Amino acid sequence: MPSTWPSFGDAADPEMAKRLFDALVVEAKGLDVPVVTGRFGASMNASLVNAGPVTILLDTKRSI
């Protein structure tokens, strides 16, 4: 596998990752960014249909 592929091989241990994640959530909420979280480390099912290498979320209910 090429070394440029995404990998969790160098990921932080779960306890450190949880602290980093919680700090990120606090910072985002401090910027008045809408934040929704679930249970850290829980399994989840996600589905996405994507036709390219980039996904951009467009919020059509919010004007700039």
C-alpha positions, 0 to 999 in steps of 0.5 A: 500500500502506498504511504500516501494512503490514509491510515490509522497506523500512527493514530493516537491511543484511544485515551489521548484521542478522546482528550484531543477530540473533546478539546476540538469540540470545545474550541468549535463551540467557542467559535459559535460553530454548530456542533453535534457529537455522538459517543466517541469511539462508537461504531456507526453506519455512514453512507455517501455517494460521491462522484469525485475526490472532494465532498463539499457540504452546501447549506442552502438554508444559510446565506452568506 
